[in-house]
Amino acid sequence: MKQHASEVGEVGDSKESPALLAPVGTVLRSRSNQSGCGDVERDACSMSQANPFHIPEIKPSEFAQFQKLIFDIAGIHLPEIKKSLLVGRLSKRLKHLGFCRFSEYYNYVINKAHADELQIFVDLLTTNETFFFREPQHFDFLRKRAVSHGGSTFRIWSAASSSGEEAYSMAMVLADTLGNRSWEVIGTDISTRVLEKARYGHYPVDRIEGIPPILLKRYCLKGLGEHSGTLLVARELRERVRFLHSNLMSPRKDLGLFDVIFLRNVMIYFDNDTKRKVISGLMPYLKKDGHFVVGHSESLLGLTNALKPVQPTIYCRNFC
Ligand SMILES: C[S@@+](CC[C@H](N)C(=O)[O-])C[C@H]1O[C@@H](n2cnc3c(N)ncnc32)[C@H](O)[C@@H]1O
């Protein structure tokens, strides 16, 4: 291990340094000759391939197909005003695969022979914005809740963890509060791309803003040399946080019971029926005296009778 060069440690040790992430998906051969396009379309297609900035048009029927697909898989509701977002996110992928029409890409995605593409499609259409200690009051609550916990392993679930900042923020609080007492943090997400990032625990240094200085010093390593401008979550935390692939529409069965579930900033993408379905699907994972935390722009009002509010955006089971 190299000498630490500053109050936060150094990233650059071969044991600590994660490899760079691979780009999403693999390069496939151009399909322009196989697409069955007519002449006009073939012209549009060659124009699209020649001009890297050309964005193909999407027909209403094509948009509707993608809307239904992402809703059926992830429960994500993409309203009409999100059409340009969908086009922006998928068009690079179309170009990469050599397709000139959205319908060709749709047929490719739903073809069972290309099962991996469905995951890439989900990765492209999920919005993964997150940061450390987002909505800091929730972490103050977590600290108090951890202190008052006695006995069994204190188990926390970041149920839409994105790239891991939320789960590592939880872990810093628990390590600081409970030390070597038994605790566990699980992060899950539907996007495998962000889960891969989460497992590395390696972030651009501009992500650290919200981390309280004392926790930053204790649990983060600062990159030097070729790693300058980055931050690595300390190994002792990375080893205690597990990231697993799970869809909120049908959560995996092997997660066990939790004292606190964070379900933050994901229900904004769901309609009310989906929110109800997701919340009731998570109740079997919450201990009888467990707490459930949602984002500050979210509310459970009118969505469930199984939880009661204890303070804004924090709920507990009816038994607590
Ligand atoms: C905006 S991020 C929120 C991250 C974090 N909870 C926070 O508050 O900062 C929403 C995350 O929810 C995930 N997501 C969306 N639909 C999902 C589903 N059906 N199952 C699991 N995760 C889902 C997305 O992949 C994305 O990473």
The ligand as an SDF file (V2000), in Angstrom:
LIG
                    3D

 27 29  0  0  0  0  0  0  0  0999 V2000
  -33.0830    8.8700   -9.7190 C   0  0  0  0  0  0  0  0  0  0  0  0
  -32.3500    7.3470   -9.1830 S   0  0  0  0  0  0  0  0  0  0  0  0
  -32.5220    7.4910   -7.4090 C   0  0  0  0  0  0  0  0  0  0  0  0
  -31.2920    7.0050   -6.6880 C   0  0  0  0  0  0  0  0  0  0  0  0
  -31.3200    7.1670   -5.1780 C   0  0  0  0  0  0  0  0  0  0  0  0
  -32.3770    6.3740   -4.5740 N   0  0  0  0  0  0  0  0  0  0  0  0
  -31.4490    8.5970   -4.7780 C   0  0  0  0  0  0  0  0  0  0  0  0
  -32.4790    9.0000   -4.2440 O   0  0  0  0  0  0  0  0  0  0  0  0
  -30.5090    9.3630   -5.0180 O   0  0  0  0  0  0  0  0  0  0  0  0
  -33.6520    6.1710   -9.5880 C   0  0  0  0  0  0  0  0  0  0  0  0
  -33.1170    4.7570   -9.7300 C   0  0  0  0  0  0  0  0  0  0  0  0
  -34.2340    3.8700   -9.7460 O   0  0  0  0  0  0  0  0  0  0  0  0
  -33.9220    2.7930  -10.6120 C   0  0  0  0  0  0  0  0  0  0  0  0
  -35.1660    2.1270  -11.0430 N   0  0  0  0  0  0  0  0  0  0  0  0
  -36.1180    2.5720  -11.8850 C   0  0  0  0  0  0  0  0  0  0  0  0
  -37.0870    1.6630  -12.0310 N   0  0  0  0  0  0  0  0  0  0  0  0
  -36.7440    0.6050  -11.2640 C   0  0  0  0  0  0  0  0  0  0  0  0
  -37.3340   -0.6580  -11.0050 C   0  0  0  0  0  0  0  0  0  0  0  0
  -38.4910   -1.0370  -11.5730 N   0  0  0  0  0  0  0  0  0  0  0  0
  -36.7040   -1.5070  -10.1710 N   0  0  0  0  0  0  0  0  0  0  0  0
  -35.5390   -1.1550   -9.5830 C   0  0  0  0  0  0  0  0  0  0  0  0
  -34.9140    0.0180   -9.7920 N   0  0  0  0  0  0  0  0  0  0  0  0
  -35.5150    0.9000  -10.6210 C   0  0  0  0  0  0  0  0  0  0  0  0
  -33.1580    3.4480  -11.7420 C   0  0  0  0  0  0  0  0  0  0  0  0
  -32.3600    2.5200  -12.4570 O   0  0  0  0  0  0  0  0  0  0  0  0
  -32.3400    4.5120  -11.0080 C   0  0  0  0  0  0  0  0  0  0  0  0
  -31.0430    4.0660  -10.7330 O   0  0  0  0  0  0  0  0  0  0  0  0
  1  2  1  0
  2  3  1  0
  2 10  1  0
  3  4  1  0
  4  5  1  0
  5  6  1  0
  5  7  1  0
  7  8  2  0
  7  9  1  0
 10 11  1  0
 11 12  1  0
 11 26  1  0
 12 13  1  0
 13 14  1  0
 13 24  1  0
 14 15  1  0
 14 23  1  0
 15 16  2  0
 16 17  1  0
 17 18  1  0
 17 23  2  0
 18 19  1  0
 18 20  2  0
 20 21  1  0
 21 22  2  0
 22 23  1  0
 24 25  1  0
 24 26  1  0
 26 27  1  0
M  CHG  2   2   1   9  -1
M  END
$$$$
